[in-house]
Every structure is written in C-alpha cells, then in structure tokens.
Amino acid sequence: MSTPFPYAERRAKLRAALKKAKLPGLLVSHDPNVRYLTGFTGDSTQLLITPKLAVMISDSRFETQLRDECPDVEAEIRTAKTTQADFLAQVLTARHITQLAIEGDVVNVASFEKYKEKATGTEFVVTSGLVDQLRMIKDKHEIAALRRAIDIAQRGFQAVQGLFTPEMTEREIAHELEHLMRRHGALKAAFEPIIGVGPQAALPHYRAGAIRLADAPFVLMDWGAVEPEGYHSDLTRVLATSKIPPKLEKLYRVVFEAQAAALALMRPGALAKDVDAAARNVIAKSGYERYFGHGLGHGIGLEIHEQPRLSPLSNDVLQPGMVITVEPGIYLPDFGGIRLEDDVLITRDGHEVLTSTPLEMGPARLG
C-alpha cells in the first residue's frame, strides 16, 4: 500500500502563498489543482481555501466520493434544483467571504460574469499560477509516482515491439501500445500516442494513421502512461525498420548531441532558457536551426504539460524536485523527423535521467 500524499501540507503551502500575495482566499477550479490539494479524483468540483477554511463545493454525484477520498476536507453539496453559480454565492455568503481570488487562466469569462452577478457581496480578484508554482516542485511521493508512470510506459514500449510486422499500421501500433500500457498498470495513455512512419515523423504532433511500418525505414514513437495516482510520463524514441539512411543517421547524431548539451547544464540554479539554448545552438551549428521550432521541454506531473518550461522565452530557474522533459528535435518536410525525449529529475547537486529506454535508433524487431 502506497504512502498517502501530504495533501494537508500542500494546502498549508498554498495558504502561505496566499498570505505572501496578500490574498484572503482562493477558489481552486482546475481539476488537477483540486486533486493536488485534496486527493479528489472526480471533476466539476471547486476547493474554497482561506486561512481557516478548506471547503469542497460540489454536487450530489460526488457526495460519497468526496467523503471517501477527502475525509479531512469539509464539503458543500448542491442538488439539481440550484445552479452552480447560485450555490457558490450561497456558500460565500454563509461563510462571510467578502473577497476571493479565482484562477484566471482556468475560469472562463461567462462563469466569471455569473459569479459577479450572483455573489454580489464578494469581490473577485483574478490571479494566475498560485497552485502551478507549488506543483512545479515534486515531493517524494510524486517522484515515486512519476517513476511508476515511466516504468509502465517503458514496459509497454518494449512489449509492443514484439508485435511489429511490416504490414502493421501506425494506428494499430498506437492501439496496441495503449492496451499494453494498461496491461502493465496504466490508467490510460498520457495522450494519444504519436506514431509517425517516415515522412510523418516530421509532424511533431502527428496523429497515427494508416501508414505501414514497411512504407519507410524508420518510425518515431512519442508516448506516455498515466499511473494509478494520476501522474504522467512522456517519452520519444526513433526506431529503424530497415537499413538506416545516412541522412537519418546524421540527423540522429545532431539531436543526440543537442540533448547531451542540454543535460550537461541541468542542475539547481540553471536558467531554463540557457538549457534550451544549449540544445538549440548544437542544432543551429549543424545548419538545422529552422527545423527545430518548439521549446526544448516541459514539466510533467498530474498533467502532461506543466511548469516549468524549457524555451527561449522562459524565465524559470531549475530547482530540486522539478521533473522536466528534454526533447530536442529536427523535422524535415517530406523526409521525416528525429526527436529524442527523456524525463529528467533535478536533484540537489545535478540531475537524474529517469527514463532508461536506450536512445540508440534500433533496429525495430519486425516479425
């Protein structure tokens, strides 16, 4: 049995952040943020948190689930006879909440206007990133969960290669991979697997189609798993399905060296933009700068894309406990693409690459 996550400690950290920001309370509306602070795995539920209160605002569908998953958090339950905005107003009035912050990057404009219309006794303040900043630094429970998510993804990847045949399509590989990850303990895939054969690998977010493994000499696979606690992994590898073309081998070497250059800088205190630049410079010196258009990486956790970001525009500073993807790539239209992606933990004195699937290009095992 796994050790319970420290939800009360997380709420205490959020209260400290609210105090520092001089905010009297926060209405947490983003489902992953609610889960992070309470352990609740449902949806359509908000957390009202103040220096003295922690109240879940939900509806009757989740009454039993809230009792079971969040026994240390009070719950206010509405029925179908009351709208969500009316019920929120009632709760805020009963609790004498005269000022409240909302998650401005989550609550839509229509909902925000309804809140203001119904809760006339409450002043709403728009904020951003208060919980996201806490979620950037993973605790030991989260790191253990991320290790599980990575292990499940790697097991699925290894197993699906045993099913490869020349006639197998990208879509069939994606479906089998998802199934095998579930067989190894995943709740689901972290995202729809990106399986790109040959030229399709030049599309960074390609959706698997009917192209067969036999149609080109290589395949790019970008995949991940969600483990039982809800944490995501994210990996990318390229496998050769026949003789490796010299052009592909050259691209692979450049991307491999770009990732190595980035990893060499990854330690506490490093600037995220400098890590991105290290990889980008290797690719630029090789003449492929215009073919690497996305950021170098992103945080992973309860969501597949979290803070921090490795990009030229990022102001993030690496800190112990961050878990970040490092995924340089080169994408040549009508030829294909190379992306190598690992999940990396920032440690006290450097970093640890959590993924262990070999970076070498193959070959894939075709039956």
N, C-alpha and C positions, 0 to 999 in steps of 0.2 A: 504493500500500500504506500502510495507516494505521500510525502510530507505536505500538509496543507500550505497553500500560498499565503503570504502575510498580508492579507487584504487590509486589516486594521492599520498596519504600519504604513501602507500606501496612502490610506486616507489621511493619516496624520501628516505625511509629507505634503499632500495636497493642501491641507489646512495651513501649513507653514508657508506654502507658496502663495496662497490667497492673502495671508496676513502681510507678506512682503509686498504684494501688489496693492495692498490697501483695499481689498475687496471683501465684502461681508459674507459672500457665499457664491456658489456656482451651481447652475443646473446642468448636469452632465447628460448629454443627449446621444452622443456617439456610442453605438453598441459596444465596440471594443473597449472604449474607455470605461463604460459601466462595468464590463466584465473584469477589467484590470483592477478596479477598485472594490469590487464586491464578490466576484466569482459567479455572477449570474450569467447563464448561457443562453437565455432567451433574447427576445428583442422587444421593440416598442415600449421600452421602459426607461425612465429617467431617474437619475440619482440627484436629490437635493442635498447639498452638503454645505454646512455652515460650521462655525467654531464648535457648536454644541450638538448639531443635528446631522444625522445621516438617514435620509428617508427615500425609499424607493417608491416612485409614482408609476403605477402600472394599472392593468385591468384584470378582470376575473379569470382570464385564460391562464394567467401565470401565478395565481394566488398560492397554489400548492407548491409549485416550483420555487417560488421566492422563499417560502417557508423552509424548504429542504436545502436550497443552495446558499441562502443568505440568512441564517438564523440570528446573526448578530446585528442585522440592519432592519429597522422599522419599515413597514410597508403601508402605503395608502392605495386602496384598490377601488377603481371605479367600475360601474356597470354600464351596460349598453344604453341606459337612459341619460347619460351625461357625456358631452363631448370632451375630448382630451383637453382643449383649451379652457373650457368651463371648469373642469375638475382641477386643473393646475391652479387656476385662480382661487378656487375654494381652499386648496391646500395652503397656498401662500398667504391668504387672508387669515386662516385659522392659526398659522404659525407666526403671524406678525412679521412677515418678510417684506420690508419696505424697499430694499434694494437687492438686486440679484444679477450676477453675471451669467451670460449664456455663451455657448460655444459658437461663435460667429461663423466659423468655417464648416459648421455642420447643420445648424438650424436654417431652414430656407426662409426666404423673405415673407412668404404667405403665413407661415407659422409664427414668425416673429411679430407680424402685424396683429395676428389673432391674440397673442399673449398680451400685447399692449392694450388691445381693445377690451379684453376680459379682465385682466388683472390691473385695474386702474389704480390700486393702492401700492403698486410695486414699480419701482424704476428699474428698467433693464439696462445693463451695461454690456456691450459687445466685447468679447475677448477672443483670443486665439492661442492655442498651443499650450495651455497650462498643464493638461494631463499628458500631452505628447512629450513635453520636456521630461517628465518623470519616466515615461515609458522608454525613452532613449537608452537609459542605463538599466541593463537587465540584472536582476538579483540571481542568486544561486539556483533558485527554483526554476526561473525562466531559462537560464542557461542549460540546465538539465533537460528541460522540455525541448529546447531547440536542438540539443544533441539527439534526442529521440526522433525528432522530425527529420533530421538529416540522415540518421541511420535507416529510417523507414524508406526514404526516397532512394538512398543508395542501394538498398536491398531490391527495391522494385526495378531499378535500372539494370542491375546485374541479372535479375531473373528474366526481364523482357528480352534481353539479347539472346537468350536460349530459344526464343520463339521466332527469331528472324528467319525469313525466307526471301528470296529475290522478288517474289510477287507480292510481298506484304506492303500495304499502303501506309502512308503517314497516319491516316485516320485510324487504321487498325492498330498501329503501334501505340498511338495515344490512348485508345480504349483499353488495350491490354495493360499498358503501364499503370493507368488509374486503378484497374482491377487488382493488379499485383501489389500495389502500394496498400490498398485496403486489406488484402490478404496478410500483409505484414504489420497491420495495426493502425493504418491511417484512418482518420475520419473521412477524408476525402483528399482529392488533389488540391494543392495550394492555389492552383489556377489551371486553366485549360492547357495541357502540355503543348509546347511549341515543337513540332516535329517537321523539319524542313529538309527535304532531299535536294541536293544540288543547288540550282539557282534559287530555290525557295528559301534557302538559308540566308539569302541577302535581305530578307524581310524580317527585321528584329522581332516583330510581334505577329508573325505569320500564324494563320490558323490551319491546322493539319487538313490535308485534302486527299485526293485520290492518286497522287504521285507514288510510284512504287520504288522500293529500295534499289531495284535493278536499273532504274532510269538515270542514275548518276553515281559517281564513285564515292560519294560521301553524304552523311546526314548529320544535321545539327539537332540536338535534343536539349530543350530547356524545360525543366520540370521541377516539381517540389511536392511535399506532403504536408498535411496538417495532422499533427499528432493529437491524442485524446484531450489534452488541456487547451487545444486551440492554437498552438504555435506552429509557424510556417517555416519551411526550408525552401531554398531556391538555388538550383544548380544548372550549369550548362556544360555540355561536352560535345565534341565533334568526333564521329566515328567514320573510318574509311570502310567502304563496302566493296572496293576493288583496289586496283593499283592507284596509289596516291599521285595526283598530277603535281608536277614540280611547282606550278603556281600556287596550289593549295598549301604545299609544304612551306613555301616562303611566307605566305600569309600567317600560317600557324606559328612559325618561329617568331614573327614580329609580335603577334598577340601574346604569345607565351612570355616574351621578354618584357612587354609592356606591363603585364600583370606582376612579374617579378620586381620590376622597378617600383610599382606602387606598394607592394607588400614590404619592401625594404624600408619604407618611410612610416609604416603603420605602428604607431606607439602613442602613449598618452602625451598630449600636448601638441601633436602634429595637426596642422591645418588641413581640413578636408579638401580644400581647393588645391593644396600643394600635392596631396596624394593623387588627385585627379590629374594634375599637370605632369606628374612623373610618368604616368602611363601614356598620356596624350603626346608628350614630347617624343617618346620612343616611336610611336606610330607616325608622327609628323616627320621625323627624320628619315623614315623609310619611304616617304612620299605618299602616304595614305591618309593624311590628316582629314581630308574632306569626306572620307568614308567611315569616320567614327563620329557620329553626331550626337549620341546620347551621353548622359553622365556616367561616371565610372561605377557607381554603386549606390546602394540604399540600405537603410536599416531593415531588419526583419523581426517579426515577433507575432503578436496577435493579428497583425495584418501583413500582407506580403510586401507592401511598400510603407515604410515608416521613416521617421527621422533617426539618425542624421542622413544627409545626402553627401555623396562624393561627386562634386561637379565644379565647374569653373565659377559658378555663382554662389557656392555655399560658403557661409561664414562659420560653420560648425568646427569645433575643436574636438579631436578624438579624446575619449575618456575611458578608463577601465570599465568594462561591463557592456560596452557597445558591441553589437553583433551586426556586421555590415557585409553586404555582398561586394565582391570586387570582380567586375565583368567587362573588361575591355573587349572591343570587337572591331572588325573590319568587314564592311559589307559592299561587295562589288556587284552592281546590277548585271543580270544575265549570266553571272558566273556562280556566285554563292557568297556565303559569309562564314566567318570564324568568330565565335565568341567563347571565351573561357570564363566560367563563373564559379567562384568558391565563396563560402560563408566564413567570415573571419571574426574572431573574438578579440577585442582589445583587452590586454592583460595589464597588470601593474607595471611591467617592465618591457612590454612589446606587444606581440600578438600571437594568436594561435589559429592556424587554419583548421577549422572544424571538419571540413569535408575531406574525405580520404580517397575518393574515386580517382584513379590515375588520370593525369592530364594528357597522356600520350594519345595519339589520334587513332589508335585501333590496332588491328582491323576489327570490324564488327564480325560476329560469328553468324554467317548466313548458312541456313540449313539447306 
